[in-house]
């Protein structure tokens, strides 16, 4: 049974085509991975099927009883509520039913016998509905999923306004899972999750009885939880049965077949055109030449398989700095209250350090404190001499009206138009991306523009806060190679051990410093 049917959807932004005659079918119980390179239209497709964006053409049809839960890259929480209050909003419909039932009970004292019979029937139906949906075990259900995603350690009575970006994502994801919709739509849910909570979510999704559509560049995660792949490439959607590994094998075969078919047709066209050119002027062979020309005219020309531009990352290295890059003594991190006990840190020239630990314990705070963006609560940070740092922030505003070209040019006005375009192209961005506003670029395209700005600067110390969030598989692999080749010092926050294990020289775990219970 199909719970979602998408037929011939076409959509674009200006002259830039995103989807063309895309069709999609979601069957009951299917676990779908929606994949594709940055900017191919994954988030656009999700916005279309959830009604946030109207397609230029095409039809979207949900089954009548489908309930849809959507976690996108830019979901937000209302301020002034505790985590518990935000999570209880998942059961708003059931609380409304309970209020209706209590109101009926209040009216029973003044009811006639016939009205009382009707009221008892209504109350019975509501009671049965509440029990069936687990209304009387709501708090236990909240605790189970909240603890699975690490919210229990934060404290459910904490105001959502005081949470980090990763913690807010956890609250939104927990709320969504508590709603238990018939279709779950998740856009990069692992971006702000810690390793242990990614494992919990993996188990949850593997055992999920309903359907879901998942966008993720975390291949090990994707591989274990999906049984259908939809691949977005060159405005087309293609369905593959199986997990990501099986998709890779089938896609490789398909690409080879398309390439061979194109080459065979080009050879045939060359042969026919050569025959026509040599024989059309001769009376004896003109008829055969005309026949070959008709063959050419009727031939459906295959399009040459298009290759997506591959990113190429390389960091420009500045002069050698002093031996000690960062020295921290009795450093206490935090804003209004301490996040850590006093810590002693030493980062030496040439070290490549990954910082790990669950969200909310101060990873981003540590980077900002070291960089001098925020002051420490106490203690002292000393930076070495001759430092040329390059800082990649985890979160940036979504209301940037600059085009990608302007974003780079504003920072490097001495460059020519050609040089800026060439630099962005090296990062895997097409002309359509380069002339698009930052606010309409996908998360991955946005990250590539910011990486481009970083690579145009001479640096000897890279400070990177979750640089792989939103990056597609190829870009992630290329960034890993660039960081391995970089001879300077690196301080990296990442929730992906697969990305940094094997090349970092040390791992700092903020869980060893925290004042909180982990």
C-alpha positions, -999 to +999 in steps of 0.1 A: +000+000+000+014+034-010+013+061+017+029+087-005+028+091-043+047+118-061+042+121-099+062+142-124+073+169-100+093+197-116+108+225-096+136+251-100+149+284-086+152+309-114+171+294-142+185+266-120+166+233-124+164+213-092+139+185-100+125+175-134+096+150-138+106+134-106+084+105-094+085+088-060+065+061-042+067+053-004+051+020+006+039+011+041+068+001+063+096+012+039+127+027+053+139+051+025+173+068+023+172+099+001+207+105-011+227+127-036+255+153-037+251+187-020+227+209-038+210+181-059+176+189-043+171+166-013+159+192+011+138+209-017+121+175-023+113+172+014+099+207+015+077+199-015+062+167-001+056+183+033+037+212+017+063+239+026+071+245-010+047+244-040+062+226-070+062+242-104+045+212-118+034+177-107+012+160-081+018+149-045-007+126-029-007+113+007-029+085+019-059+098+039-048+086+073-011+095+071+004+115+099+037+131+090+065+142+114+093+163+098+127+172+113+145+195+089+180+212+091+166+244+104+138+235+129+135+258+159+121+257+195+100+282+212+118+300+241+106+301+276+097+264+280+114+236+298+126+205+279+098+185+296+071+211+285+084+210+249+083+172+248+048+171+263+037+192+233+040+159+213+008+148+231-012+180+226-040+161+209-044+136+237-043+164+263-072+181+244-091+148+245-085+145+283-098+181+288-129+172+267-135+142+289-131+161+321-156+188+308-181+160+301-177+147+337-184+182+350-217+184+330-229+150+342-245+164+374-270+185+355-277+160+327-310+141+320-309+103+319-308+102+281-280+129+280-262+110+307-262+078+285-248+097+256-221+113+279-211+080+293-207+066+258-185+096+248-164+093+279-159+056+273-147+062+237-123+089+248-110+067+276-104+038+253-086+061+228-064+075+255-055+041+269-048+027+234-024+056+227-005+052+260-017+085+275-013+073+310+023+062+305+033+095+288+060+104+314+076+070+312+076+072+274+092+107+276+119+094+299+127+064+278+133+083+245+147+114+262+173+092+280+181+073+248+190+106+231+209+120+261+184+146+273+180+130+308+216+139+316+209+176+307+178+177+330+143+179+317+135+210+337+161+231+319+149+260+297+152+253+260+166+288+255+198+277+274+205+247+252+233+244+226+225+238+190+230+201+193+208+198+224+180+217+207+182+192+178+179+164+203+148+179+219+131+183+185+140+148+175+128+133+208+095+153+204+091+139+169+097+103+179+072+107+208+046+118+183+050+084+166+038+095+131+030+070+104+057+087+082+088+101+097+109+125+077+144+132+090+169+156+073+204+148+086+194+139+121+228+127+131+245+160+125+244+171+162+242+137+178+270+121+198+283+087+189+264+068+216+231+086+208+236+079+171+238+042+180+205+045+200+188+062+171+202+035+147+186+008+168+153+027+171+150+032+133+160-004+125+130-015+146+107+013+135+074-003+123+062+027+102+077+043+071+105+069+071+124+090+047+160+098+058+185+122+044+220+115+057+256+117+046+266+093+075+271+062+054+276+036+082+243+049+098+224+050+065+236+015+055+221-001+086+187+015+088+174+018+052+160-009+028+153+014-002+174+042-018+162+071-039+191+088-056+188+125-067+212+133-096+209+157-125+173+167-115+162+130-117+150+106-090+160+069-093+148+041-070+171+013-059+161-016-036+185-023-008+209-004+014+236+020+005+263-006-004+239-024-027+229+010-043+266+017-049+270-015-068+238-011-089+246+026-096+281+018-108+267-008-132+241+017-144+267+044-150+289+020-170+260+009-191+250+045-199+286+054-208+289+024-231+256+030-247+265+067-253+299+057-268+283+030-291+258+055-304+285+082-310+305+056-330+273+048-350+266+085-356+302+090-368+299+060-392+265+072-406+276+108-410+308+097-428+288+075-452+264+104-460+292+129-465+310+105-489+280+093-509+253+120-511+269+137-541+272+106-562+240+096-582+247+059-578+248+060-540+226+091-533+196+068-523+217+049-497+230+082-484+195+096-480+184+064-462+213+067-437+204+104-432+168+093-423+183+069-398+202+098-383+172+121-382+150+095-365+177+085-339+169+095-303+202+110-293+215+099-259+227+126-236+264+124-226+265+112-189+271+142-168+298+141-142+293+163-111+323+186-104+344+170-077+356+193-049+394+198-044+404+212-010+439+225-001+448+248+027+475+275+021+502+272+048+515+303+065+550+307+081+560+284+110+546+295+144+561+292+179+563+258+194+534+263+218+502+272+200+478+273+230+486+271+267+457+271+292+460+272+329+432+266+354+408+272+325+371+271+334+347+271+305+311+284+306+288+313+303+267+321+334+278+289+352+308+266+349+307+238+323+341+224+334+364+221+364+397+239+361+416+224+331+453+225+320+457+224+282+487+225+259+485+225+221+518+222+204+529+230+168+520+203+144+495+185+167+462+175+152+437+171+180+400+159+178+377+171+206+348+148+214+321+144+240+284+146+243+266+178+234+263+207+258+295+200+277+315+228+261+332+217+228+322+249+209+326+270+240+362+257+243+370+268+207+354+302+212+373+307+244+406+297+229+400+320+199+392+349+223+356+352+210+342+347+246+362+351+279+368+321+302+349+321+335+383+318+352+418+309+343+441+320+316+446+313+278+479+322+262+484+320+225+518+315+208+536+338+184+533+341+147+498+325+146+476+327+115+444+309+125+416+298+103+382+293+121+353+274+107+321+279+127+295+252+132+264+274+128+259+305+106+229+327+100+204+316+073+194+351+063+225+359+042+214+377+010+249+377-005+255+354-035+283+328-031+304+350-054+297+382-033+304+363+000+339+355-011+346+387-030+336+409-001+363+392+020+389+392-008+382+424-028+416+423-045+407+391-064+392+393-099+358+379-108+375+350-126+397+342-096+368+340-072+347+319-096+377+295-101+382+292-063+345+283-057+346+259-087+375+241-071+353+235-041+328+216-063+304+245-069+288+250-103+280+284-119+244+280-107+256+277-071+281+306-075+254+330-085+228+318-059+222+336-026+238+320+004+203+317+021+190+294-007+221+272-009+219+238+008+238+232+040+265+214+021+269+241-005+270+267+022+298+248+040+318+246+007+316+284+003+328+289+039+356+264+033+366+282+002+370+315+021+392+296+046+414+281+019+421+315+003+438+326+035+473+317+046+469+297+079+491+277+102+464+267+127+430+254+117+401+255+143+372+236+129+338+231+146+319+202+130+331+209+094+316+177+080+280+186+089+260+186+057+290+177+034+283+149+009+304+118+008+329+130-018+334+164-002+339+147+032+366+124+018+384+153+001+383+174+033+398+145+052+427+142+026+433+180+028+435+179+066+459+149+065+481+168+041+481+201+061+514+205+079+501+230+104+482+225+137+445+214+138+419+216+166+388+198+154+354+192+169+336+163+153+310+137+162+323+113+134+351+091+146+352+076+111+363+110+099+392+117+122+404+083+135+438+072+120+452+107+114+448+128+145+476+128+170+454+131+201+418+132+213+405+155+240+373+143+256+354+171+273+335+145+294+367+142+314+365+178+324+328+184+329+311+193+361+279+176+349+268+140+352+273+123+319 
